[in-house]
Amino acid sequence: MTSSPFQRTIALPAPVCEQAAQHLEQAAHRAIDGAAIPLKAFSSAADNDFILPVPVVEQAAACLLVLATETAQTVRPSALRATITVALQLRDAVQLAHQPALSSRFW
C-alpha cells in the first residue's frame, strides 16, 4: 500500500473551530446539503485537540461558502464577512494540507 505525501488531518486554532461550528449550525438550520457531518466534527473538535480530517474541513468550507451565498442579501455585511472569513481560513488550511512536505535533502 502506498502512503500519500499529503496530510490526512489538520490541526486548527480553537477560535476558528468555534466560529466554524457556529456558522455550520446556521448552515444546518438552513438545510444546506452536507452541513451535518462537519457540524458534528467541529462541535466536538475540542475533544480531539482541534484536529480534523482534511475532507471534513474541505466540506465545511464549501458549506460556509454556500451559506454566505444564500444569505448575502439578508444579513448584515459584518455577518457575511465573518462567514466568508472562516470559510477562507478553512479553505486555506486545506490547500496547505494538500501541499507535499518539503524534504531537507533538496536543500
C-alpha positions as CSV (number, residue, x, y, z in Angstrom):
1,M,0.0,0.0,0.0
2,T,1.3,3.4,-0.8
3,S,1.1,6.3,1.5
4,S,0.1,9.8,0.5
5,P,2.5,12.6,0.9
6,F,-0.4,14.8,1.9
7,Q,-1.7,15.3,5.4
8,R,-4.9,13.4,6.3
9,T,-5.8,15.7,9.2
10,I,-5.5,19.4,10.0
11,A,-4.9,21.0,13.4
12,L,-6.9,24.2,13.5
13,P,-6.9,27.0,16.1
14,A,-9.6,26.8,18.6
15,P,-11.3,30.1,17.7
16,V,-11.5,29.0,14.0
17,C,-13.2,25.7,15.0
18,E,-15.6,27.5,17.3
19,Q,-16.5,30.1,14.7
20,A,-16.9,27.4,12.1
21,A,-19.2,25.4,14.4
22,Q,-21.4,28.4,14.9
23,H,-21.7,29.1,11.1
24,L,-22.2,25.4,10.4
25,E,-25.0,25.4,12.8
26,Q,-26.7,28.1,10.8
27,A,-26.0,26.2,7.6
28,A,-27.6,23.1,9.1
29,H,-30.7,25.1,10.2
30,R,-30.9,26.4,6.6
31,A,-30.7,22.7,5.4
32,I,-27.6,23.3,3.4
33,D,-26.5,20.0,1.9
34,G,-23.6,18.4,3.7
35,A,-23.5,20.6,6.7
36,A,-24.4,17.9,9.3
37,I,-21.1,16.0,9.2
38,P,-18.8,18.9,9.5
39,L,-21.1,20.5,12.2
40,K,-20.7,17.3,14.3
41,A,-17.0,17.2,13.8
42,F,-16.4,20.9,14.5
43,S,-18.7,20.8,17.5
44,S,-16.6,18.0,19.1
45,A,-13.3,19.4,17.8
46,A,-12.1,20.3,21.4
47,D,-12.3,16.7,22.3
48,N,-9.7,15.9,19.6
49,D,-7.4,18.8,20.2
50,F,-8.9,20.6,17.2
51,I,-7.6,18.0,14.8
52,L,-10.0,17.3,12.0
53,P,-9.9,15.2,8.8
54,V,-9.0,17.2,5.7
55,P,-12.2,16.1,3.8
56,V,-14.4,17.3,6.6
57,V,-12.6,20.7,6.7
58,E,-13.0,21.0,3.0
59,Q,-16.7,20.1,3.2
60,A,-17.1,22.7,6.0
61,A,-15.5,25.4,3.8
62,A,-17.8,24.6,0.9
63,C,-20.9,24.6,3.2
64,L,-19.9,28.0,4.6
65,L,-19.5,29.5,1.1
66,V,-22.9,28.2,0.2
67,L,-24.3,29.7,3.4
68,A,-22.6,33.1,2.5
69,T,-24.1,33.0,-1.0
70,E,-27.6,32.1,0.3
71,T,-27.6,34.8,3.0
72,A,-25.8,37.6,1.2
73,Q,-28.9,39.7,0.6
74,T,-30.4,39.2,4.1
75,V,-27.6,39.5,6.7
76,R,-25.5,42.4,7.8
77,P,-22.3,42.9,5.9
78,S,-20.3,42.2,9.0
79,A,-22.0,38.8,9.5
80,L,-21.4,38.0,5.8
81,R,-17.8,38.9,6.1
82,A,-17.4,36.7,9.2
83,T,-18.8,33.7,7.4
84,I,-16.6,34.2,4.4
85,T,-13.5,34.8,6.5
86,V,-14.0,31.5,8.3
87,A,-14.7,29.7,5.1
88,L,-11.5,31.1,3.5
89,Q,-9.4,30.2,6.6
90,L,-10.7,26.6,6.3
91,R,-10.0,26.5,2.6
92,D,-6.5,27.9,3.1
93,A,-5.8,25.2,5.7
94,V,-7.0,22.5,3.2
95,Q,-4.8,23.9,0.5
96,L,-1.8,23.8,2.8
97,A,-2.5,20.2,3.7
98,H,-2.6,19.3,0.1
99,Q,1.0,20.6,-0.5
100,P,3.6,17.8,0.0
101,A,6.1,18.4,2.7
102,L,9.5,19.5,1.5
103,S,12.3,17.2,2.2
104,S,15.5,18.7,3.6
105,R,17.5,16.6,1.2
106,F,16.7,19.0,-1.7
107,W,18.2,22.0,0.2
